[in-house]
Amino acid sequence: MTRIESVCFSFVVPETATTGPATVRVELVASDGRLTALRLLKLDMPPAGHAPECFPSAEHTPIFDRAAAQLAEYFSRKRQTFDLPLAPEGTPFQHRVWDAVSQIPYGQTRSYWWVAVRMGDPRAFRAVGAANGANPLPIIIPCHRVIRHDGTLGGYSGGLDWKRFLLALEGVEIPPIAEPVL
């Protein structure tokens, strides 16, 4: 019988040249020892001077311990890739998109079009965007690294504040927010 578990973790991220200090709260969901989802719950900017830590809010299981440790390393800039057993639910097309997105290096971005070309169908960039938005494991499958072909951010399932924060955390220069023309 499949057992689905979830746990919430908070991480304190130290200030850097590109980001202020932040507190990040995520929920991890697992089934049969493999991660199935990571939900971005909250992004806050606390007072400066905190060290990166992980505060578990539920009982530990091996997958949650591993994921929390790797996320803490990511948020303290000591980890660039994740090595976790994953089981994201999605269509075969979505899995192909997530596989391509997982190849984007830390601290770099690629366009929706680039992902579509990598998959062999340059016209599928809108479908790539939809699949990217359905990614149940943001951060671990780094969909925040996918931007529009013109260099603007595009969308993000957790909101653009999360996307800006994650890209800045990785040292990516973020285009300024365009002001509406009146």
C-alpha positions as CSV (number, residue, x, y, z in Angstrom):
1,M,0.0,0.0,0.0
2,T,1.3,3.5,-0.9
3,R,2.0,5.7,2.0
4,I,2.1,9.4,1.4
5,E,3.8,11.7,3.9
6,S,4.5,15.4,4.1
7,V,6.6,17.6,6.3
8,C,7.3,21.4,6.4
9,F,10.8,22.8,6.8
10,S,12.0,26.4,7.3
11,F,15.5,27.5,6.1
12,V,17.2,30.7,7.0
13,V,19.3,32.0,4.1
14,P,22.1,34.4,4.8
15,E,22.6,37.8,3.1
16,T,24.8,37.9,0.1
17,A,25.8,40.6,-2.5
18,T,22.8,39.6,-4.6
19,T,20.1,38.8,-2.0
20,G,19.2,40.0,1.5
21,P,18.6,37.5,4.3
22,A,15.5,35.4,3.9
23,T,13.5,32.7,5.6
24,V,12.1,30.1,3.2
25,R,9.3,27.7,4.2
26,V,8.6,24.6,2.0
27,E,6.5,21.5,2.3
28,L,8.0,18.2,1.1
29,V,5.7,15.4,0.0
30,A,6.9,11.8,-0.4
31,S,5.5,8.5,-1.4
32,D,7.2,5.1,-0.8
33,G,10.5,6.9,0.0
34,R,10.6,9.1,-3.1
35,L,9.8,12.8,-3.3
36,T,6.7,13.6,-5.2
37,A,6.3,17.3,-4.5
38,L,7.9,20.4,-3.1
39,R,5.5,23.2,-2.3
40,L,6.9,26.8,-1.9
41,L,5.0,28.0,1.1
42,K,6.5,31.3,2.2
43,L,9.4,33.7,1.5
44,D,10.2,36.3,4.2
45,M,13.0,38.7,4.7
46,P,14.0,38.5,8.5
47,P,16.5,40.6,10.4
48,A,20.2,40.1,9.3
49,G,22.7,38.0,11.1
50,H,21.0,34.5,10.9
51,A,22.9,31.4,9.8
52,P,21.3,28.9,7.4
53,E,19.4,26.3,9.5
54,C,16.7,23.8,9.0
55,F,13.8,23.6,11.5
56,P,11.8,20.4,11.0
57,S,8.2,20.6,12.0
58,A,7.2,16.9,11.8
59,E,8.7,13.4,12.4
60,H,11.8,12.6,10.4
61,T,12.0,9.9,7.7
62,P,15.1,9.2,5.7
63,I,13.9,10.9,2.5
64,F,12.9,14.0,4.4
65,D,16.2,14.1,6.3
66,R,18.2,13.8,3.0
67,A,16.0,16.4,1.2
68,A,16.2,18.8,4.1
69,A,20.0,18.5,4.3
70,Q,20.4,19.0,0.6
71,L,18.0,22.0,0.6
72,A,19.9,23.5,3.5
73,E,23.1,23.1,1.5
74,Y,21.5,24.7,-1.5
75,F,20.2,27.7,0.5
76,S,23.7,28.2,2.0
77,R,25.2,28.0,-1.5
78,K,27.1,24.8,-0.8
79,R,25.0,22.6,-3.2
80,Q,24.3,23.1,-6.9
81,T,22.5,19.9,-7.8
82,F,20.3,17.4,-5.9
83,D,20.8,13.7,-5.5
84,L,17.4,12.5,-4.3
85,P,15.0,9.7,-5.3
86,L,12.1,11.5,-7.2
87,A,8.7,10.4,-8.4
88,P,7.0,13.5,-9.8
89,E,3.6,12.8,-11.3
90,G,3.2,14.1,-14.8
91,T,2.6,13.2,-18.5
92,P,5.4,11.8,-20.6
93,F,5.8,15.2,-22.3
94,Q,6.1,16.9,-18.9
95,H,8.7,14.4,-17.8
96,R,10.7,15.1,-21.0
97,V,10.5,18.9,-20.2
98,W,11.6,18.3,-16.6
99,D,14.5,16.1,-17.7
100,A,15.7,18.9,-20.1
101,V,15.2,21.6,-17.4
102,S,17.3,19.5,-15.0
103,Q,20.2,19.8,-17.4
104,I,20.4,23.6,-17.0
105,P,23.5,24.4,-14.9
106,Y,23.3,26.2,-11.5
107,G,23.6,29.9,-11.9
108,Q,22.6,29.9,-15.6
109,T,19.3,30.4,-17.4
110,R,17.8,29.0,-20.6
111,S,14.7,30.0,-22.6
112,Y,11.5,28.1,-23.0
113,W,12.5,27.9,-26.7
114,W,15.9,26.4,-25.8
115,V,14.2,23.6,-23.8
116,A,11.8,23.0,-26.8
117,V,14.8,22.8,-29.2
118,R,16.6,20.5,-26.8
119,M,13.5,18.2,-26.9
120,G,13.5,18.3,-30.7
121,D,10.4,20.5,-31.3
122,P,11.3,24.3,-31.4
123,R,7.6,25.1,-31.9
124,A,6.6,23.6,-28.5
125,F,7.9,26.5,-26.4
126,R,4.5,27.4,-25.1
127,A,3.8,23.7,-24.1
128,V,7.2,23.8,-22.4
129,G,6.1,26.8,-20.4
130,A,2.9,25.0,-19.4
131,A,4.9,21.8,-18.4
132,N,7.4,24.0,-16.5
133,G,4.5,25.6,-14.6
134,A,3.2,22.1,-13.6
135,N,6.6,21.0,-12.2
136,P,5.7,19.5,-8.8
137,L,9.4,19.7,-7.5
138,P,10.5,23.3,-8.0
139,I,14.1,24.1,-6.9
140,I,15.0,20.4,-7.2
141,I,13.9,20.3,-10.8
142,P,15.2,23.9,-11.4
143,C,12.3,25.4,-13.4
144,H,13.2,28.8,-12.1
145,R,16.2,28.8,-14.5
146,V,13.8,28.9,-17.5
147,I,13.1,32.4,-18.8
148,R,11.6,34.0,-21.9
149,H,13.7,34.2,-25.1
150,D,13.9,38.0,-24.8
151,G,15.6,37.7,-21.4
152,T,12.6,38.6,-19.2
153,L,11.6,36.3,-16.4
154,G,8.3,34.8,-17.7
155,G,6.2,33.1,-15.1
156,Y,6.8,30.9,-12.1
157,S,4.4,28.7,-10.2
158,G,5.5,30.1,-6.9
159,G,5.3,33.7,-8.1
160,L,7.9,36.0,-9.5
161,D,9.3,37.0,-6.1
162,W,10.4,33.3,-5.6
163,K,11.9,33.2,-9.1
164,R,13.8,36.4,-8.6
165,F,15.0,35.2,-5.2
166,L,16.2,31.8,-6.4
167,L,18.0,33.2,-9.5
168,A,19.7,35.9,-7.3
169,L,20.6,33.2,-4.8
170,E,22.4,31.4,-7.7
171,G,24.1,34.6,-8.7
172,V,22.1,35.2,-11.9
173,E,21.8,38.9,-12.9
174,I,18.1,39.6,-12.9
175,P,16.6,42.0,-15.4
176,P,15.0,45.1,-13.8
177,I,11.2,45.1,-13.5
178,A,9.8,46.9,-16.5
179,E,7.6,49.9,-15.6
180,P,4.4,50.1,-17.5
181,V,4.3,52.7,-20.3
182,L,1.5,55.1,-19.9
